[in-house]
Amino acid sequence: MNTQSYDFLIIGSGLAGLTAALELGKHGRVLVASKVEASECNSFYAQGGIACVIDPKDTVEAHMEDTLGTGYGLGDPDVVRRVVQGALERIAQLEELGIEFDQRKRKGKENEYDLGQEGGHSHRRVLHAGDITGQSMMQVLIARARENTNITIRENLMAVDLVTTGWIKHPGGNRCIGAYFLNKKTDEIYAINAKCTVLATGGLGKVYPYTSNPDVATGDGVAMAWRAGLPVRNMEFVQFHPTCLYHPQAKSFLISEAVRGEGAELKDIRGHAFMEDFDARGSLATRDVTARAIDFVMKKHGDPYVYLDITHRSEAFLRKRFPNLYAACLRYGINMATDPIPVVPAAHYSCGGVVAEVNGTTALPGLYACGEVASTGLHGANRLASNSLLEALVCGHEAALEIGRVWQEFDEEVAIPAWKCGEAVSSDEAVVVEHNWNEVRTAMWDYVGIVRTERRLSRARRRIRNLREEIKQYYGDYLVTSDLLELRNIADVAELIVRSAKQRKESRGLHYMADHQQQDDAPTDTIIHDKPGGPLT
């Protein structure tokens, strides 16, 4: 088995991982492992922008209030303040790296940032680079990382599992010493040994069949952390983005919330603007409210979609404000200036994840988590729009600072045992993997979607448990492939979502129970902490 050693291992090449890598490159050798090309991540597809208090009329307290209100009582005020206050410094650092945010001209005065407003925000505070903010940032950060001789980006390297000293029965306290990886090009198993490991694996949208996420978002980091014995928190809170394009040729195509921020209205296919029937904020309501409203309207009338209508805006404005979105819609035969856009909700973001601090520390020494894979207490029961890129920036940076402070304490390099294949053989039954993949995702969509019931959750629990048993047996019998690893991960994550949802006997934020519509007076977190290697529970 090929074993390589680095000072720092970062699993994931999105905004959080690369932010950490650029800082850690000042201290030692960094490996950034990406299971496909480095740019293929949720960060790359983020259209809207980054929330940051810049307008003199805006305040940190207002941004905090919006974030905590959107989180329905489960956000941590100290965490929220720390992240919100860290925004300006991180924005300045991005601009030093070469990222340019849109500005607007003012007669006789200096230019100022062209700030957007999105659902749940009380002020315009969203910095953006056109309508491809994530893409613009990722291109610059990848280039800067590749220029750094201390940073190595390895693509097509998929993490299999974390390696801990407790698992290999090394004497002393339990800590993370790296991970096993599958080289997707050669099918070889690698071991990467590191003094500190950062989970920055992003989201889990592919647990559902309809999602805005790219194919890589299979919840790998959450699943690996859970299998290593770490606690996970609030997995029932999966955010469904209200407006994904409904078109037979469109796959995971998101219509940015910034379109609603510029005045677009949601209408049913009969032309009725329905959002004010559900919330006084109308089409600027938060994502959980908006997604449920769309779901209700579609089911009430049996409609396959609703419309997002911004035809009151001129073509010139739309081409300037949303150049890529406008061009993309045209490719599907939709002119935003004259045609309402057919949209449906789709799985978008996980507010739960591996329990971690703002600085990335977890319950396992040597392992850090930042970005969407982590549950820091920022989002609570629902995420405020454009706080995701902010969290990735601030927490990725804070994690790197913390690692830079302590990494030399892990001076003992513990050897990672060779990968054991046992009696496993190459599979000639790939159809089993595909079938189970589809069954997991269909069960999640049908039973653990936008609106849930006790009966649906019980059905999902039985099906997911049976599927996980089949996958466990298959995993033991056959040599690992990337498809099998992703199937194992989405099944594990599905189990966590269902178990968490069954524990919460109320409706709060993104978790809406038709048979528990009340909201408890004293909100609590849902935490799952199983012993590694234990039975399915």
SENUKE-413515 format. One record per residue (C-alpha): y, x, z; residue in one letter. Coordinates in steps of 0.5 Angstrom, whole numbers, plus 2048, in hexadecimal, padded with zeros to 3 digits. Each point is the difference from the previous one (the first is absolute). Example, Ala and Ser with C-alpha at 12.3 -4.5 7.8 and 13.67 -1.06 7.14 Angstrom:
<sites>
7F7819810A/8078027FES/
</sites>
This chain:
<sites>
800800800M/8078027FEN/804801806T/808802800Q/804801806S/8087FE800Y/805800806D/8017F97FEF/7FD7FA7FDL/8037FA7FDI/7FC7FB7FDI/8047FC7FCG/8068017FBS/8057FB801G/807800803L/7FD801807A/7FB8067FEG/8058037FCL/806800805T/7FB803805A/7FE8057FBA/8078037FEL/801801807E/7FA803802L/8008057FBG/805803804K/7FB802805H/7F98017FCG/7FB7FF7FBR/8007F87FEV/7FB7FC7FCL/8027FA7FDV/7FA7FC7FEA/8007FA7FBS/7FA7FC7FEK/8047FF7F9V/8068037FDE/805801805A/8057FB7FDS/7FB7FA801E/8027FD806C/8047FA803N/806805801S/8008017F9F/8007F87FEY/8067FE805A/8057FD7FCQ/8057FE805G/803806804G/801802807I/8037FC806A/806805803C/8067FE804V/8068027FCI/8057FB7FFD/806800805P/7FF7F9801K/7F8801802D/7FD803807T/7FA803802V/8007FA805E/8007FB7FAA/7FA8047FDH/7FC800806M/8017F9801E/7FE7FE7F9D/7FA804801T/7FE7FE807L/8017F87FEG/7FC8017FAT/7FB803804G/7FF7FA804Y/800803807G/7FB8067FFL/8058057FEG/801806804D/808800801P/800808802D/7FB8017FAV/8057FC7FCV/806803802R/7FD8077FFR/7FE7FF7F9V/8077FC7FEV/804806803Q/7FC8057FCG/8027FD7F9A/8068037FFL/7FE807801E/7FA7FF7FCR/8047FD7FAI/804806800A/7FA805800Q/7FE7FC7FAL/8068017FCE/800807802E/7F98007FCL/8037FD7FAG/7FF7F9801I/8067FB7FDE/8017F9803F/8047FB7FCD/808800801Q/8057FB7FER/8078027FDK/8067FD804R/8078007FDK/804806803G/7FB802805K/7FA804801E/7F97FD7FDN/7FC7FD806E/7F97FF800Y/7FE7F97FCD/7FC7FD806L/7FB7FB7FFG/7FE7FA805Q/7F97FD801E/7FD7FB803G/801800808G/806805800H/8067FD802S/8048067FDH/8008047F9R/7FC806802R/7FB8027FBV/8018067FCL/7FD8007FAH/7FF8047F9A/8007FB7FBG/7FA7FC801D/7FB806800I/802803807T/7F9802802G/7FF8037F9Q/806804800S/7FF803807M/7F88017FFM/8028047FAQ/805805803V/7FC801807L/7F98017FCI/8058057FCA/802804806R/7FA800803A/7FD8037FAR/805805800E/7FE802807N/7FB806800T/7FE7FE807N/7FE7F97FEI/7FA7FE7FCT/7FF7F97FDI/7F97FF7FER/7FE7FA7FCE/7FA7FC7FFN/7FE802807L/7FE7FA804M/7FF800807A/7F97FE803V/801800807D/803804806L/7FD805803V/801801808T/7FD805805T/7FD7FA804G/7FC7FE7FAW/7FD8077FFI/7FF801807K/805806801H/801801807P/8077FE803G/8057FB7FFG/7FF7FB7F9N/8058027FBR/8007FF7F8C/7FF8077FCI/8007FD7F9G/7FC7FC7FCA/7FB7FF7FAY/8027FF7F9F/7FD7FE7FAL/8028037F9N/8007FB7FCK/8008047FAK/7FA804802T/7FD7FB805D/7FF806805E/8027FF807I/805805803Y/802801807A/807802802I/801803807N/8077FF803A/804801806K/8047F97FFC/7FE7FB7FCT/8057FA7FDV/7FD7F97FEL/8057FE7FBA/7FC7FC7FCT/8047FA7FFG/7FE7F87FFG/7FA7FC7FFL/8027FB7FBG/7FA8007FCK/7FC7FD806V/8037FA7FCY/7FE7FE7F9P/8087FF7FFY/804805802T/8078047FES/7FC806802N/7FD8057FBP/7F9801800D/800806805V/8027FC806A/7F97FE803T/802802807G/7FD806801D/804803805G/7FF7FA805V/7F88007FFA/7FF807801M/804800806A/7FC7FA803W/7FA8047FER/802806804A/8027FB806G/8077FF800L/8037FA802P/8037FB7FBV/8067FB801R/8027F97FDN/7FC8017FAM/8007F87FFE/8088017FDF/7FF8017F9V/8067FF7FCQ/8007FC7FAF/8058017FBH/8037FA7FEP/8028027F8T/7FA8037FCC/8017FF7F9L/7FB7FA7FDY/7FD8027FAH/7F98017FDP/8028077FDQ/804803807A/7FC803805K/803802807S/8077FF7FDF/8057FE805L/8077FD7FFI/805803805S/8027FD806E/8078027FEA/8007FB7FAV/8017FB806R/805804803G/8047FF7FAE/8007F9800G/7F97FE7FDA/7FD7F9802E/7F97FE801L/7FE7F97FCK/7FA7FC7FFD/7FE7FF7F9I/8047FA800R/806804801G/8017FE808H/803805804A/7FC800806F/801805805M/8067FD804E/7FA7FA801D/7FD806804F/805804803D/808800800A/8008077FDR/7FE7FD7FAG/7FD8057FBS/802806805L/7FB7FE805A/7FB805803T/7FA8027FCR/7FB7FC805D/8047FA7FFV/8018007F9T/7F98027FEA/7FE7FA804R/8057FB7FDA/7FD8027F9I/7F97FF802D/8027F9803F/8037FE7F9V/7FB8037FCM/7FA7FD804K/8047F9801K/8017FF7F8H/7FA8047FEG/8058057FCD/7FD8077FEP/807803801Y/8077FF802V/8078027FDY/805806802L/8067FE7FCD/8068057FFI/8027FD7FAT/8077FF802H/801807800R/8028037F9S/7FC8047FCE/805806801A/7FF800808F/7F97FF800L/7FF8067FBR/804805804K/7FE7FE807R/7F87FF7FEF/7FF8047FAP/7F9801801N/7FE7FA802L/8047FC7FBY/7FC8057FAA/7FA7FE804A/8017F9800C/8028007F8L/7F98037FFR/7FD7FA803Y/8047FC7FCG/8057FE805I/807801800N/803800807M/8077FD7FDA/7FD7FA7FDT/7F97FF803D/7FE7FE807P/7FB805802I/7F97FE802P/7FE803807V/7FA7FF805V/7FF803807P/7FC806800A/7FD805806A/806805801H/800804806Y/7FD801807S/804800806C/7FA802804G/7FC807800G/7FE806804V/804800807V/805805800A/807802802E/8068017FCV/7FE808800N/7F97FE7FDG/7FC802806T/7FA7FC801T/7FA7FF806A/7FD8067FCL/803807801P/8018047FAG/8007F97FCL/8077FD7FEY/8017FA7FCA/8077FD7FCC/8027FB7FBG/7FC7FA7FFE/7FA802803V/803801807A/8027FA805S/806803803T/8037FA803G/8067FF7FBL/7FD7FA7FCH/7FD7FC805G/7FD7FA7FDA/8048007F9N/8048067FDR/8077FF7FEL/8018027F8A/8028077FFS/7FE803807N/7F98037FDS/8038057FCL/805802806L/7FA800805E/7FC8057FBA/806804800L/802800807V/7F9800803C/7FD8067FBG/806804802H/7FF7FF807E/7F9801800A/8018077FCA/805802806L/7FB7FE805E/7FA8047FDI/8058067FFG/801800807R/7F9800802V/7FB8027FBW/7FF807802Q/7FD7FD806E/7FA7FF7FCF/7FE8077FED/7F9800801E/7FD7FE7F9E/7F97FC801V/7FB8007FAA/7FF7FA7FDI/7F87FE7FFP/7FE8007F9A/7FF7F97FDW/7F97FD800K/7FE7FC7FAC/7F97FE804G/7FB7FD7FBE/8067FD7FCA/7FF7FF7F9V/8057FE7FAS/8017F97FFS/7FE7FC7FAD/8027FA803E/8088007FFA/8007F97FFV/7FE7FF808V/807804801V/8047FB7FBE/7FD7FA803H/801801807N/8078037FFW/8027F97FCN/7FD7FC806E/804804805V/8067FE7FDR/7FF7F97FET/7FE7FF807A/806803803M/8047FC7FBW/7FD7F9801D/7FF800808Y/805806802V/8067FE7FCG/8077FE801I/7FE7FA804V/7FA800804R/7FB7FC805T/7FB801805E/7FB7FE7FBR/8028047FAR/800806805L/7F97FF803S/7FE7FF7F8R/8038077FFA/7FD803806R/7F97FE7FER/8018037F9R/803806801I/7FB802806R/7FA7FF7FBN/8048047FAL/801806805R/7F9800802E/7FE8007F9E/8058067FEI/7FE804806K/7F98007FEQ/8028017F8Y/805806803Y/7F9803803G/7FC7FF7FAD/8048037FBY/8058067FFL/8077FE801V/8057FF7FAT/8077FE800S/7FF7F87FFD/7FB800806L/805804804L/8057FB7FFE/7FB7FA800L/7FE802807R/808801802N/8027F97FEI/7FA7FD803A/802803807D/8077FE7FFV/7FE7F97FFA/7FC800806E/806803804L/8057FA7FDI/7FB7FB801V/7FE802808R/808801801S/8017F97FDA/7FB7FC804K/803803806Q/8077FD7FFR/8007F9802K/8077FF7FEE/8048007FAS/805806800R/8038037FAG/7FB8027FAL/7FB7FD804H/8007F87FFY/7FA7FC803M/8007F97FEA/7FC7FE806D/805804805H/8077FF7FDQ/803801807Q/803807802Q/7FE803806D/806801805D/7FE807802A/7FE8047FAP/7FA805800T/7FE8057FBD/7F88007FET/7FD806801I/7F98027FEI/7FD806802H/7F88017FFD/7FC806802K/7FF8047FAP/7F97FF7FDG/7FF7FA804G/7FD7F97FEP/8037FB7FCL/8047FC805T/
</sites>
